[in-house]
Amino acid sequence: MADKKEPQVESPLLDENRQPNYKPYDKKTRIKAWIGIAVMIALTLGYFYVFYSGIIINW
């Protein structure tokens, strides 16, 4: 009986000669993204406070 070997699948992740396409973002871009996230959270919390405290009814 001959040994049956499974065909080896070449994965692009395991190729050592391939250069990765990863390019980190600039520091300015990351700062802008974090500022955007902080503003989004502040607005969400502000809306929750106004609606759940009932201040909007007296407005």
Biopython code that builds the backbone (N, CA, C, O; Angstrom):
import numpy as np
from Bio.PDB.StructureBuilder import StructureBuilder

atoms = [
    (1, "MET", "N", (0.832, -1.185, 0.000)),
    (1, "MET", "CA", (0.000, 0.000, 0.000)),
    (1, "MET", "C", (0.874, 1.243, 0.000)),
    (1, "MET", "O", (1.837, 1.361, 0.757)),
    (2, "ALA", "N", (0.518, 2.120, -0.836)),
    (2, "ALA", "CA", (1.271, 3.372, -0.927)),
    (2, "ALA", "C", (0.745, 4.353, 0.106)),
    (2, "ALA", "O", (-0.444, 4.379, 0.423)),
    (3, "ASP", "N", (1.661, 5.157, 0.622)),
    (3, "ASP", "CA", (1.244, 6.176, 1.581)),
    (3, "ASP", "C", (0.509, 7.288, 0.836)),
    (3, "ASP", "O", (1.018, 7.851, -0.133)),
    (4, "LYS", "N", (-0.686, 7.587, 1.307)),
    (4, "LYS", "CA", (-1.446, 8.668, 0.675)),
    (4, "LYS", "C", (-1.215, 9.940, 1.475)),
    (4, "LYS", "O", (-1.548, 10.024, 2.657)),
    (5, "LYS", "N", (-0.650, 10.901, 0.819)),
    (5, "LYS", "CA", (-0.409, 12.181, 1.484)),
    (5, "LYS", "C", (-1.473, 13.170, 1.038)),
    (5, "LYS", "O", (-1.856, 13.227, -0.130)),
    (6, "GLU", "N", (-1.925, 13.928, 1.987)),
    (6, "GLU", "CA", (-2.914, 14.946, 1.658)),
    (6, "GLU", "C", (-2.241, 16.069, 0.881)),
    (6, "GLU", "O", (-1.101, 16.430, 1.174)),
    (7, "PRO", "N", (-2.927, 16.614, -0.093)),
    (7, "PRO", "CA", (-2.323, 17.734, -0.827)),
    (7, "PRO", "C", (-2.167, 18.938, 0.092)),
    (7, "PRO", "O", (-3.065, 19.269, 0.866)),
    (8, "GLN", "N", (-1.042, 19.568, -0.004)),
    (8, "GLN", "CA", (-0.788, 20.713, 0.856)),
    (8, "GLN", "C", (-1.332, 21.972, 0.204)),
    (8, "GLN", "O", (-1.048, 22.276, -0.955)),
    (9, "VAL", "N", (-2.110, 22.680, 0.975)),
    (9, "VAL", "CA", (-2.693, 23.919, 0.484)),
    (9, "VAL", "C", (-1.753, 25.052, 0.855)),
    (9, "VAL", "O", (-1.359, 25.202, 2.011)),
    (10, "GLU", "N", (-1.407, 25.838, -0.135)),
    (10, "GLU", "CA", (-0.513, 26.966, 0.135)),
    (10, "GLU", "C", (-1.333, 28.145, 0.644)),
    (10, "GLU", "O", (-2.201, 28.663, -0.058)),
    (11, "SER", "N", (-1.057, 28.543, 1.828)),
    (11, "SER", "CA", (-1.765, 29.666, 2.432)),
    (11, "SER", "C", (-0.963, 30.944, 2.230)),
    (11, "SER", "O", (0.250, 30.953, 2.440)),
    (12, "PRO", "N", (-1.630, 32.026, 1.825)),
    (12, "PRO", "CA", (-0.885, 33.281, 1.647)),
    (12, "PRO", "C", (-0.361, 33.840, 2.963)),
    (12, "PRO", "O", (0.565, 34.651, 2.967)),
    (13, "LEU", "N", (-0.950, 33.409, 4.089)),
    (13, "LEU", "CA", (-0.499, 33.904, 5.388)),
    (13, "LEU", "C", (0.838, 33.277, 5.792)),
    (13, "LEU", "O", (1.596, 33.868, 6.561)),
    (14, "LEU", "N", (1.123, 32.088, 5.275)),
    (14, "LEU", "CA", (2.338, 31.393, 5.664)),
    (14, "LEU", "C", (3.499, 31.647, 4.717)),
    (14, "LEU", "O", (4.616, 31.195, 4.969)),
    (15, "ASP", "N", (3.248, 32.357, 3.645)),
    (15, "ASP", "CA", (4.299, 32.626, 2.674)),
    (15, "ASP", "C", (5.290, 33.615, 3.281)),
    (15, "ASP", "O", (4.937, 34.758, 3.572)),
    (16, "GLU", "N", (6.510, 33.176, 3.466)),
    (16, "GLU", "CA", (7.507, 34.014, 4.141)),
    (16, "GLU", "C", (8.065, 35.106, 3.245)),
    (16, "GLU", "O", (8.575, 36.109, 3.744)),
    (17, "ASN", "N", (7.978, 34.934, 1.945)),
    (17, "ASN", "CA", (8.551, 35.914, 1.026)),
    (17, "ASN", "C", (7.592, 37.056, 0.702)),
    (17, "ASN", "O", (7.984, 38.034, 0.066)),
    (18, "ARG", "N", (6.372, 36.940, 1.126)),
    (18, "ARG", "CA", (5.368, 37.947, 0.802)),
    (18, "ARG", "C", (5.423, 39.103, 1.793)),
    (18, "ARG", "O", (5.528, 38.890, 3.001)),
    (19, "GLN", "N", (5.353, 40.312, 1.285)),
    (19, "GLN", "CA", (5.349, 41.495, 2.145)),
    (19, "GLN", "C", (3.928, 41.741, 2.648)),
    (19, "GLN", "O", (2.985, 41.652, 1.862)),
    (20, "PRO", "N", (3.751, 42.044, 3.918)),
    (20, "PRO", "CA", (2.395, 42.298, 4.427)),
    (20, "PRO", "C", (1.870, 43.642, 3.913)),
    (20, "PRO", "O", (2.634, 44.577, 3.676)),
    (21, "ASN", "N", (0.552, 43.709, 3.750)),
    (21, "ASN", "CA", (-0.089, 44.931, 3.270)),
    (21, "ASN", "C", (-0.483, 45.852, 4.420)),
    (21, "ASN", "O", (-1.165, 46.853, 4.198)),
    (22, "TYR", "N", (-0.072, 45.536, 5.632)),
    (22, "TYR", "CA", (-0.452, 46.327, 6.799)),
    (22, "TYR", "C", (0.266, 47.664, 6.785)),
    (22, "TYR", "O", (1.491, 47.729, 6.682)),
    (23, "LYS", "N", (-0.515, 48.724, 6.891)),
    (23, "LYS", "CA", (0.055, 50.069, 6.944)),
    (23, "LYS", "C", (-0.675, 50.820, 8.058)),
    (23, "LYS", "O", (-1.858, 51.126, 7.908)),
    (24, "PRO", "N", (-0.012, 51.120, 9.156)),
    (24, "PRO", "CA", (-0.707, 51.798, 10.251)),
    (24, "PRO", "C", (-1.111, 53.215, 9.857)),
    (24, "PRO", "O", (-0.462, 53.865, 9.038)),
    (25, "TYR", "N", (-2.198, 53.672, 10.464)),
    (25, "TYR", "CA", (-2.685, 55.016, 10.186)),
    (25, "TYR", "C", (-1.786, 56.051, 10.849)),
    (25, "TYR", "O", (-1.046, 55.742, 11.783)),
    (26, "ASP", "N", (-1.859, 57.267, 10.359)),
    (26, "ASP", "CA", (-1.092, 58.361, 10.947)),
    (26, "ASP", "C", (-1.592, 58.656, 12.355)),
    (26, "ASP", "O", (-2.701, 58.273, 12.727)),
    (27, "LYS", "N", (-0.769, 59.335, 13.120)),
    (27, "LYS", "CA", (-1.152, 59.685, 14.481)),
    (27, "LYS", "C", (-2.328, 60.664, 14.476)),
    (27, "LYS", "O", (-3.207, 60.583, 15.334)),
    (28, "LYS", "N", (-2.348, 61.592, 13.507)),
    (28, "LYS", "CA", (-3.449, 62.552, 13.413)),
    (28, "LYS", "C", (-4.778, 61.845, 13.164)),
    (28, "LYS", "O", (-5.800, 62.205, 13.748)),
    (29, "THR", "N", (-4.756, 60.855, 12.306)),
    (29, "THR", "CA", (-5.980, 60.124, 11.978)),
    (29, "THR", "C", (-6.499, 59.368, 13.187)),
    (29, "THR", "O", (-7.705, 59.342, 13.433)),
    (30, "ARG", "N", (-5.599, 58.751, 13.945)),
    (30, "ARG", "CA", (-6.027, 58.021, 15.143)),
    (30, "ARG", "C", (-6.584, 58.968, 16.191)),
    (30, "ARG", "O", (-7.558, 58.634, 16.866)),
    (31, "ILE", "N", (-5.979, 60.156, 16.343)),
    (31, "ILE", "CA", (-6.476, 61.136, 17.311)),
    (31, "ILE", "C", (-7.866, 61.610, 16.911)),
    (31, "ILE", "O", (-8.748, 61.734, 17.761)),
    (32, "LYS", "N", (-8.069, 61.876, 15.617)),
    (32, "LYS", "CA", (-9.389, 62.306, 15.141)),
    (32, "LYS", "C", (-10.440, 61.223, 15.380)),
    (32, "LYS", "O", (-11.580, 61.529, 15.732)),
    (33, "ALA", "N", (-10.063, 59.973, 15.191)),
    (33, "ALA", "CA", (-11.005, 58.875, 15.416)),
    (33, "ALA", "C", (-11.403, 58.793, 16.882)),
    (33, "ALA", "O", (-12.580, 58.608, 17.191)),
    (34, "TRP", "N", (-10.436, 58.927, 17.795)),
    (34, "TRP", "CA", (-10.752, 58.873, 19.227)),
    (34, "TRP", "C", (-11.584, 60.073, 19.660)),
    (34, "TRP", "O", (-12.462, 59.942, 20.512)),
    (35, "ILE", "N", (-11.317, 61.244, 19.080)),
    (35, "ILE", "CA", (-12.139, 62.423, 19.385)),
    (35, "ILE", "C", (-13.569, 62.185, 18.915)),
    (35, "ILE", "O", (-14.519, 62.527, 19.619)),
    (36, "GLY", "N", (-13.726, 61.602, 17.728)),
    (36, "GLY", "CA", (-15.058, 61.293, 17.217)),
    (36, "GLY", "C", (-15.800, 60.316, 18.108)),
    (36, "GLY", "O", (-17.000, 60.468, 18.337)),
    (37, "ILE", "N", (-15.100, 59.322, 18.608)),
    (37, "ILE", "CA", (-15.728, 58.358, 19.514)),
    (37, "ILE", "C", (-16.147, 59.038, 20.814)),
    (37, "ILE", "O", (-17.233, 58.778, 21.331)),
    (38, "ALA", "N", (-15.289, 59.908, 21.341)),
    (38, "ALA", "CA", (-15.612, 60.611, 22.589)),
    (38, "ALA", "C", (-16.818, 61.533, 22.402)),
    (38, "ALA", "O", (-17.677, 61.605, 23.280)),
    (39, "VAL", "N", (-16.892, 62.232, 21.282)),
    (39, "VAL", "CA", (-18.033, 63.114, 21.015)),
    (39, "VAL", "C", (-19.312, 62.296, 20.881)),
    (39, "VAL", "O", (-20.358, 62.695, 21.392)),
    (40, "MET", "N", (-19.237, 61.162, 20.203)),
    (40, "MET", "CA", (-20.406, 60.308, 20.033)),
    (40, "MET", "C", (-20.918, 59.820, 21.390)),
    (40, "MET", "O", (-22.124, 59.818, 21.636)),
    (41, "ILE", "N", (-20.009, 59.410, 22.263)),
    (41, "ILE", "CA", (-20.407, 58.940, 23.595)),
    (41, "ILE", "C", (-20.997, 60.086, 24.414)),
    (41, "ILE", "O", (-21.996, 59.893, 25.108)),
    (42, "ALA", "N", (-20.396, 61.279, 24.346)),
    (42, "ALA", "CA", (-20.906, 62.425, 25.099)),
    (42, "ALA", "C", (-22.307, 62.808, 24.630)),
    (42, "ALA", "O", (-23.175, 63.093, 25.454)),
    (43, "LEU", "N", (-22.536, 62.818, 23.319)),
    (43, "LEU", "CA", (-23.868, 63.146, 22.814)),
    (43, "LEU", "C", (-24.894, 62.097, 23.225)),
    (43, "LEU", "O", (-26.017, 62.438, 23.598)),
    (44, "THR", "N", (-24.519, 60.835, 23.161)),
    (44, "THR", "CA", (-25.438, 59.763, 23.553)),
    (44, "THR", "C", (-25.811, 59.880, 25.029)),
    (44, "THR", "O", (-26.986, 59.781, 25.382)),
    (45, "LEU", "N", (-24.825, 60.089, 25.883)),
    (45, "LEU", "CA", (-25.108, 60.238, 27.309)),
    (45, "LEU", "C", (-25.938, 61.491, 27.576)),
    (45, "LEU", "O", (-26.817, 61.481, 28.438)),
    (46, "GLY", "N", (-25.665, 62.564, 26.844)),
    (46, "GLY", "CA", (-26.450, 63.794, 27.006)),
    (46, "GLY", "C", (-27.906, 63.581, 26.635)),
    (46, "GLY", "O", (-28.799, 64.037, 27.349)),
    (47, "TYR", "N", (-28.156, 62.896, 25.531)),
    (47, "TYR", "CA", (-29.539, 62.631, 25.128)),
    (47, "TYR", "C", (-30.231, 61.726, 26.135)),
    (47, "TYR", "O", (-31.392, 61.954, 26.475)),
    (48, "PHE", "N", (-29.536, 60.702, 26.614)),
    (48, "PHE", "CA", (-30.144, 59.841, 27.626)),
    (48, "PHE", "C", (-30.478, 60.639, 28.881)),
    (48, "PHE", "O", (-31.547, 60.448, 29.462)),
    (49, "TYR", "N", (-29.605, 61.510, 29.301)),
    (49, "TYR", "CA", (-29.859, 62.308, 30.510)),
    (49, "TYR", "C", (-31.088, 63.193, 30.320)),
    (49, "TYR", "O", (-31.952, 63.255, 31.195)),
    (50, "VAL", "N", (-31.169, 63.875, 29.183)),
    (50, "VAL", "CA", (-32.289, 64.792, 28.951)),
    (50, "VAL", "C", (-33.606, 64.033, 28.895)),
    (50, "VAL", "O", (-34.583, 64.459, 29.509)),
    (51, "PHE", "N", (-33.653, 62.937, 28.183)),
    (51, "PHE", "CA", (-34.920, 62.225, 28.041)),
    (51, "PHE", "C", (-35.331, 61.493, 29.317)),
    (51, "PHE", "O", (-36.513, 61.470, 29.659)),
    (52, "TYR", "N", (-34.379, 60.899, 30.021)),
    (52, "TYR", "CA", (-34.754, 60.137, 31.217)),
    (52, "TYR", "C", (-34.909, 61.005, 32.446)),
    (52, "TYR", "O", (-35.521, 60.564, 33.418)),
    (53, "SER", "N", (-34.388, 62.207, 32.450)),
    (53, "SER", "CA", (-34.577, 63.075, 33.615)),
    (53, "SER", "C", (-35.866, 63.886, 33.509)),
    (53, "SER", "O", (-36.338, 64.420, 34.513)),
    (54, "GLY", "N", (-36.433, 63.985, 32.333)),
    (54, "GLY", "CA", (-37.693, 64.708, 32.171)),
    (54, "GLY", "C", (-37.494, 66.192, 31.900)),
    (54, "GLY", "O", (-38.474, 66.936, 31.855)),
    (55, "ILE", "N", (-36.269, 66.642, 31.719)),
    (55, "ILE", "CA", (-36.010, 68.067, 31.455)),
    (55, "ILE", "C", (-36.657, 68.491, 30.137)),
    (55, "ILE", "O", (-37.068, 69.643, 29.998)),
    (56, "ILE", "N", (-36.753, 67.591, 29.183)),
    (56, "ILE", "CA", (-37.301, 67.921, 27.865)),
    (56, "ILE", "C", (-38.790, 68.298, 27.980)),
    (56, "ILE", "O", (-39.296, 69.052, 27.149)),
    (57, "ILE", "N", (-39.489, 67.782, 28.996)),
    (57, "ILE", "CA", (-40.910, 68.085, 29.164)),
    (57, "ILE", "C", (-41.085, 69.545, 29.556)),
    (57, "ILE", "O", (-42.041, 70.183, 29.117)),
    (58, "ASN", "N", (-40.180, 70.093, 30.374)),
    (58, "ASN", "CA", (-40.293, 71.472, 30.842)),
    (58, "ASN", "C", (-39.755, 72.477, 29.843)),
    (58, "ASN", "O", (-39.797, 73.680, 30.100)),
    (59, "TRP", "N", (-39.266, 72.027, 28.741)),
    (59, "TRP", "CA", (-38.605, 72.908, 27.790)),
    (59, "TRP", "C", (-39.559, 73.686, 26.979)),
    (59, "TRP", "O", (-39.146, 74.476, 26.129)),
]
sb = StructureBuilder()
sb.init_structure("model")
sb.init_model(0)
sb.init_chain("A")
sb.init_seg("    ")
for serial, (resi, resn, name, xyz) in enumerate(atoms, 1):
    if name == "N":
        sb.init_residue(resn, " ", resi, " ")
    sb.init_atom(name, np.array(xyz, "f"), 0.0, 1.0, " ", f" {name:<3s}", serial, name[0])
structure = sb.get_structure()
